[in-house]
Amino acid sequence: MGNSQSKVDLYAAIRQDHRLGMSLRALQRRHNVTWRTVRRALDGQWLKPRKRQRRKESRLDPYMPLIDGILRADLDAPPKQRHTAQRIFDRLVEGLEADDISYSTVGSM
């Protein structure tokens, strides 16, 4: 495929060059694509839309309302009294017995 060309632009360029009389093999070489791509472009096939990936569920998801509440309350607190990631992790493990989470999970939020 071309350097910064989208597939729509690539297909349009292939069709244009084909109308000018270029052979299929010459189209392959010129646009640096396979014969299948040339066939798709000339047959007028539409590009398949990409599948959206589902967001993976995090182990922190059940605790997010609590964490959001803590962080919202910290907005009004003086800077020295705000929660750190370590303190939030400690509160989750001690208060809610959330043994299935790790500090790195909380620290990377």
C-alpha positions, 0 to 999 in steps of 0.5 A: 500500500502507498506510504500515507494513502488511505485504502479509499484513495488507493482504490480510486488511484487503481481504478484511475490507472486501470482506465488509462490502460495499465495492466493488472500486473503493472497496477500491482507493481505501481501501487505495491499491492497484491493481485487481490487488492487490485481485483477488489478495487476493480470489482468495486467492492466496498471496504469492510468496516473495522470491528470495534474492540470491546473494552476489557473489564478491569478488576477495579470496575466494581470499586470505581464508584468508591475510588471516584468518590474518594478522588472527588472529596480530595478536590476540596482537601489541602494538597498534603491530605489528598489520597495517594495511589498507595493510600487508595490501594490500602483502603481497598484492601483493608476496608473492602478486602479486595485481595484480587487487585494489585498496587500496580492496577491502582497506580496505573489508573 
